[in-house]
Amino acid sequence: MMRDKGIFAASTGLMILAWALAAWVKADPQILPGPLEVLRIAWAETLSGALPHHMAATLWRVALSFALAMGLGTAIGIALGLMPRVDRWADPWVIVFLNLPALMVIVLCYLWIGLSEVAAIVAVTLNKAAMVIVTLREGTRALDRPMAEMAQVYRLSPAARLRHVMLPQLAPHVATAARNGLAMIWKIVLVAEFLGRSDGIGFQIHFYFQLFQTGHLLAYALAFVALMVAADRLVITPWTRAANVWRGNTIAVG
């Protein structure tokens, strides 16, 4: 684990070094400011309170959309995996929602619901839920049948089956859906903010794009990237490892 952290830190350092070299070669901070200049802008925006305010707005939208997409997608995915007949009828719906362009869904939600917070959350949730449904559906289809039969022999209650048989096997699939979902949802949230919100990182990117201020645009974008990378490394990655260990221990006991 320590070796992985060292490699991650070294690779990130090389990325920043390549950025600094490219900025030095370009020699035009209006087009490509260097890391130190972007860091200076980010610090100034933090002191003014603008960066924390817009960061909090985007983070709230990401968290709410993520929770809704994971909750709905997990419940529907497990249900479809357990009920093949229903899944055959629902499969075209899932395929359509899975392939709808995120931009189109956002625009339609703004047109139908209005330029509101509800429309943004609904659009982001719909864009992500289909992928969660597919991941959990496939995970449910791959459940170990002997373990399910053993649970029936021992007459475990539905709650006990869910806790001791299904969830340990589905945990890696939930973790995968969560990791992919976090990486996708915040990008879709930025698009929704770019098109129709009055705050958030996406709104600021749109604002500074109109002013051709590349440094401020990078400062806001990379600040949120750093936050999402930290969430992945500190929360999602350990959760994925724990889920795989839980599944392995359960199968071994079974």
Stockholm file with secondary structure:
# STOCKHOLM 1.0

chainA/1-254         MMRDKGIFAASTGLMILAWALAAWVKADPQILPGPLEVLRIAWAETLSGALPHHMAATLWRVALSFALAMGLGTAIGIALGLMPRVDRWADPWVIVFLNLPALMVIVLCYLWIGLSEVAAIVAVTLNKAAMVIVTLREGTRALDRPMAEMAQVYRLSPAARLRHVMLPQLAPHVATAARNGLAMIWKIVLVAEFLGRSDGIGFQIHFYFQLFQTGHLLAYALAFVALMVAADRLVITPWTRAANVWRGNTIAVG
#=GR chainA/1-254 SS CHHHHHHHHHHHHHHHHHHHHHHHHHCCTTTSCCHHHHHHHHHHHHHHTHHHHHHHHHHHHHHHHHHHHHHHHHHHHHHHHHCHHHHHHHHHHHHHHHHSCHHHHHHHHHHHHCSSHHHHHHHHHHHHHHHHHHHHHHHHHTCCHHHHHHHHHTTCCHHHHIIIIIHHHHHHHHHHHHHHHHHHHHHHHHHHHHHHCSSSHHHHHHHHHHTTCHHHHHHHHHHHHHHHHHHIIIIIHHHHHHHHHHHHHHHHHC
#=GC SS_cons         CHHHHHHHHHHHHHHHHHHHHHHHHHCCTTTSCCHHHHHHHHHHHHHHTHHHHHHHHHHHHHHHHHHHHHHHHHHHHHHHHHCHHHHHHHHHHHHHHHHSCHHHHHHHHHHHHCSSHHHHHHHHHHHHHHHHHHHHHHHHHTCCHHHHHHHHHTTCCHHHHIIIIIHHHHHHHHHHHHHHHHHHHHHHHHHHHHHHCSSSHHHHHHHHHHTTCHHHHHHHHHHHHHHHHHHIIIIIHHHHHHHHHHHHHHHHHC
//
